[in-house]
Amino acid sequence: MTTVYIISAPSGSGKSTLVNKVLETVPRLGFSISYTTRPPRGEERNGREYFFVTRPEFEEMVRKNEFLEHADVFGNYYGTARRFLREAQEAGNDLLLDIDVQGAEQIQRNVPGAVSIFILPPNRQELEQRLRHRSLDSEAVIQRRLLTASGEIENYSKYDYILINDRLQDSIEALQSILLAERLKRTGARQPGSGNEARLLATAERFRLGNVRERLQPILDSFRQATAPGGR
């Protein structure tokens, strides 16, 4: 049985770095490369970061019901093709989806049992610094991304796990633990005498929504204060 993992985060939260790291270290884990109508950036290549298609091509795929989910983000379409789930099931792999809040809601409706993980920056100020450090966007786009992030993080309660990406290596290990713990619970696999199962399950449990609510409040406040009247 294939487990689908949903990972969402505001742009600039470090999601892509975390995803790339766990794909290198977690076995039997497939990844869905999204389709998009936006043009490639920098050294992006078709079929590596995204499948770049035209709007008419994307809309034809929608008409043929070829997407598990799709959404319009900043004026461009993004979507997850159904074929990736079929291929993962045929190969006996789990499937990792890197998608936004809109897409996550669709997957949760269309794929019962999907495990959802939301990645947050330590605060709004850190997110802004990361966006500026990337040097990919204009000032107007950075401000738009920050405003969008303020809305996205309010959806945190719809996710099973919350991961605050403040220290990269810790976040990588946390994400690995979540993926492997969910697989362990599904398969009932055992490693006799190692104690690895208990440690894995305990580590993952620390990031359950109900166990991180206190840590979330200062992060939420940093975004809410910035968007309040008179805020920055």
C-alpha positions as CSV (number, residue, x, y, z in Angstrom):
1,M,0.0,0.0,0.0
2,T,1.3,3.4,-1.0
3,T,1.3,6.2,1.5
4,V,1.1,9.7,0.1
5,Y,2.9,12.5,2.0
6,I,1.8,16.1,1.4
7,I,4.4,18.7,2.2
8,S,3.4,22.4,2.1
9,A,5.1,25.6,3.2
10,P,5.2,29.3,2.4
11,S,7.6,30.2,-0.4
12,G,11.1,30.6,1.1
13,S,10.6,28.3,4.1
14,G,13.2,25.8,2.9
15,K,10.8,23.2,1.8
16,S,12.7,22.3,-1.4
17,T,15.9,21.8,0.4
18,L,14.3,19.5,3.0
19,V,12.5,17.5,0.3
20,N,15.7,17.0,-1.7
21,K,17.5,15.8,1.4
22,V,14.9,13.2,2.4
23,L,14.6,11.9,-1.2
24,E,18.4,11.1,-1.0
25,T,18.1,9.2,2.3
26,V,14.6,7.6,2.6
27,P,14.4,4.5,0.5
28,R,11.3,3.6,-1.6
29,L,10.1,7.2,-1.8
30,G,8.9,8.5,-5.1
31,F,8.5,12.2,-5.9
32,S,5.9,13.9,-8.0
33,I,7.3,16.7,-10.3
34,S,4.6,19.3,-10.7
35,Y,3.4,20.6,-14.0
36,T,3.4,24.4,-14.4
37,T,2.6,27.1,-16.9
38,R,5.2,29.5,-15.5
39,P,8.5,30.0,-17.4
40,P,11.7,28.4,-16.1
41,R,13.9,30.4,-13.8
42,G,17.6,30.5,-13.8
43,E,19.0,27.0,-14.4
44,E,15.7,25.1,-14.1
45,R,15.2,22.4,-16.7
46,N,12.1,20.8,-18.0
47,G,11.4,17.5,-16.2
48,R,13.8,18.2,-13.3
49,E,12.3,21.0,-11.2
50,Y,9.0,21.1,-13.1
51,F,7.3,20.0,-16.3
52,F,6.9,23.4,-18.1
53,V,3.8,23.4,-20.4
54,T,1.7,26.1,-22.0
55,R,-1.7,27.2,-20.6
56,P,-3.6,25.4,-23.4
57,E,-1.6,22.2,-22.7
58,F,-2.3,22.4,-19.0
59,E,-6.0,23.2,-19.6
60,E,-6.3,20.1,-21.9
61,M,-4.8,18.0,-19.1
62,V,-7.5,19.4,-16.7
63,R,-10.2,18.5,-19.2
64,K,-8.9,15.0,-19.4
65,N,-8.9,14.7,-15.6
66,E,-5.1,14.0,-15.6
67,F,-4.4,15.8,-12.3
68,L,-4.8,14.7,-8.7
69,E,-4.8,18.4,-7.9
70,H,-4.2,21.7,-9.6
71,A,-4.3,25.4,-8.7
72,D,-3.7,28.9,-9.9
73,V,-0.8,30.4,-8.0
74,F,0.3,34.0,-8.7
75,G,-1.3,33.8,-12.1
76,N,0.3,30.5,-13.2
77,Y,-1.2,27.0,-13.1
78,Y,0.5,24.2,-11.0
79,G,-0.7,20.6,-10.9
80,T,0.2,17.1,-9.8
81,A,-0.4,14.4,-12.4
82,R,-2.3,11.2,-11.5
83,R,0.3,9.1,-13.2
84,F,2.8,9.6,-10.4
85,L,0.6,7.9,-7.9
86,R,-0.1,5.0,-10.3
87,E,3.7,4.6,-10.9
88,A,4.4,4.7,-7.1
89,Q,1.8,2.0,-6.5
90,E,3.1,-0.2,-9.3
91,A,6.7,0.1,-7.9
92,G,5.6,-0.4,-4.3
93,N,6.9,3.0,-3.3
94,D,5.5,5.8,-1.2
95,L,4.9,9.2,-2.9
96,L,6.0,12.6,-1.7
97,L,4.0,15.6,-3.0
98,D,5.5,19.2,-2.7
99,I,2.3,21.3,-3.1
100,D,0.7,24.4,-1.8
101,V,-2.2,24.8,0.6
102,Q,-4.8,24.8,-2.3
103,G,-3.4,21.6,-3.7
104,A,-3.1,20.0,-0.3
105,E,-6.8,20.4,0.4
106,Q,-7.6,18.7,-2.9
107,I,-5.3,15.8,-2.2
108,Q,-6.8,15.3,1.3
109,R,-10.2,15.0,-0.4
110,N,-9.0,12.8,-3.2
111,V,-6.5,10.5,-1.4
112,P,-7.9,9.2,1.9
113,G,-5.1,8.5,4.4
114,A,-2.6,11.0,3.0
115,V,-0.2,12.3,5.6
116,S,0.1,16.1,5.7
117,I,3.1,18.0,6.9
118,F,3.3,21.8,7.1
119,I,6.8,23.5,7.2
120,L,7.1,26.9,8.9
121,P,9.9,29.5,9.1
122,P,10.9,30.5,12.6
123,N,9.2,33.9,12.1
124,R,8.2,36.4,9.5
125,Q,11.5,38.3,9.7
126,E,13.5,35.2,9.0
127,L,11.2,34.3,6.0
128,E,11.7,37.8,4.6
129,Q,15.5,37.5,4.9
130,R,15.5,34.1,3.1
131,L,13.4,35.5,0.3
132,R,15.8,38.4,-0.2
133,H,18.8,36.2,0.1
134,R,17.6,34.1,-2.9
135,S,17.7,37.2,-5.1
136,L,15.1,35.6,-7.4
137,D,12.3,38.1,-7.0
138,S,11.6,41.8,-7.3
139,E,10.6,43.8,-4.2
140,A,6.9,43.7,-5.3
141,V,7.0,39.9,-5.6
142,I,8.7,39.5,-2.2
143,Q,6.0,41.6,-0.6
144,R,3.3,39.6,-2.4
145,R,4.9,36.3,-1.2
146,L,5.0,37.6,2.4
147,L,1.4,38.6,2.3
148,T,0.5,35.2,0.8
149,A,2.5,33.4,3.5
150,S,0.5,35.3,6.1
151,G,-2.7,33.7,4.7
152,E,-1.1,30.2,4.1
153,I,0.1,29.7,7.7
154,E,-3.4,30.2,9.0
155,N,-4.2,26.8,7.5
156,Y,-1.7,25.0,9.8
157,S,-4.5,23.3,11.8
158,K,-5.5,21.3,8.7
159,Y,-2.1,19.4,8.7
160,D,-1.1,16.3,10.7
161,Y,2.4,17.5,11.5
162,I,4.1,20.9,11.9
163,L,7.8,21.3,11.3
164,I,9.5,24.6,12.2
165,N,12.5,24.9,10.0
166,D,14.9,26.8,12.2
167,R,18.0,24.5,12.0
168,L,18.4,22.6,8.8
169,Q,20.0,19.4,10.0
170,D,17.4,19.1,12.8
171,S,14.6,19.7,10.3
172,I,16.0,17.1,7.9
173,E,16.1,14.5,10.7
174,A,12.6,15.4,11.9
175,L,11.1,15.0,8.4
176,Q,12.9,11.7,8.0
177,S,11.4,10.5,11.3
178,I,7.9,11.5,10.3
179,L,8.1,9.7,7.0
180,L,9.6,6.6,8.4
181,A,7.3,6.5,11.5
182,E,4.2,6.7,9.3
183,R,5.6,3.9,7.1
184,L,6.3,1.8,10.2
185,K,2.7,2.3,11.5
186,R,1.3,1.3,8.2
187,T,3.5,-1.8,7.6
188,G,3.9,-2.9,11.2
189,A,7.6,-3.6,10.4
190,R,9.9,-4.5,13.3
191,Q,13.6,-4.3,14.0
192,P,14.0,-6.6,17.0
193,G,16.2,-5.5,19.8
194,S,17.3,-2.2,18.2
195,G,14.8,0.1,19.9
196,N,14.8,2.1,16.7
197,E,11.0,1.8,16.3
198,A,10.2,3.4,19.7
199,R,12.7,6.3,19.1
200,L,11.4,6.9,15.6
201,L,7.8,7.0,16.7
202,A,8.6,9.2,19.7
203,T,10.5,11.7,17.5
204,A,7.8,11.9,15.0
205,E,5.2,12.4,17.7
206,R,6.9,15.5,18.9
207,F,5.9,17.2,15.7
208,R,2.2,16.3,15.8
209,L,0.0,19.3,15.5
210,G,-1.3,18.9,19.1
211,N,2.3,18.8,20.5
212,V,3.6,22.0,18.9
213,R,0.8,24.5,19.4
214,E,2.7,26.5,22.0
215,R,5.7,26.9,19.7
216,L,3.4,28.1,17.0
217,Q,1.9,31.1,18.7
218,P,5.0,33.4,18.4
219,I,5.4,32.5,14.8
220,L,1.7,33.2,14.0
221,D,1.9,36.5,16.0
222,S,4.9,37.7,13.9
223,F,2.9,37.4,10.7
224,R,-0.4,38.8,12.2
225,Q,1.3,41.8,13.6
226,A,2.9,42.6,10.3
227,T,-0.4,42.6,8.5
228,A,-2.4,44.3,11.2
229,P,-3.3,48.0,10.6
230,G,-0.3,50.1,11.3
231,G,2.0,47.0,11.0
232,R,5.0,46.8,8.7
